[in-house]
Amino acid sequence: MIVFTFTGALAASRKEMDFVGFAVLGTATGIGGGTLRDVLLGLLVF
């Protein structure tokens, strides 16, 4: 999930967002990307 978080932070940097934008976009991208990866690999059990 760290890679997804860095990707979100990089996108926030390109949009010249403030710290809150970095935090929100990085967190959302990290959680979403990690969840998507787990679902595609079949690791997430409901």
C-alpha positions in Angstrom: 0.0 0.0 0.0 3.0 2.3 0.4 3.4 2.6 -3.4 -0.3 3.6 -3.8 0.1 6.2 -1.1 3.2 7.7 -2.8 1.3 7.8 -6.0 -1.5 9.7 -4.4 1.0 12.1 -2.8 2.7 12.6 -6.2 -0.7 13.5 -7.8 -1.4 16.0 -5.0 2.0 17.5 -5.6 1.3 18.0 -9.2 -2.0 19.7 -8.4 -0.1 21.9 -5.8 -2.3 20.9 -2.9 -1.7 21.8 0.7 -0.9 19.3 3.5 -4.5 18.3 4.0 -4.8 17.6 0.3 -1.7 15.4 0.5 -3.0 13.5 3.5 -6.5 13.0 2.1 -5.4 12.0 -1.4 -2.5 9.8 -0.2 -4.8 8.0 2.3 -7.6 7.5 -0.1 -5.3 6.2 -2.8 -3.4 4.0 -0.4 -6.6 2.4 1.0 -8.3 2.1 -2.3 -5.3 0.7 -4.2 -4.5 -1.8 -1.4 -8.0 -3.0 -1.3 -8.2 -3.3 -5.1 -4.9 -5.3 -5.1 -6.2 -7.6 -2.4 -9.5 -8.2 -4.2 -7.7 -8.9 -7.5 -5.4 -11.4 -5.8 -8.3 -13.0 -3.9 -6.8 -12.2 -0.5 -9.7 -10.1 0.9 -12.3 -12.2 2.7 -15.6 -10.7 3.7 
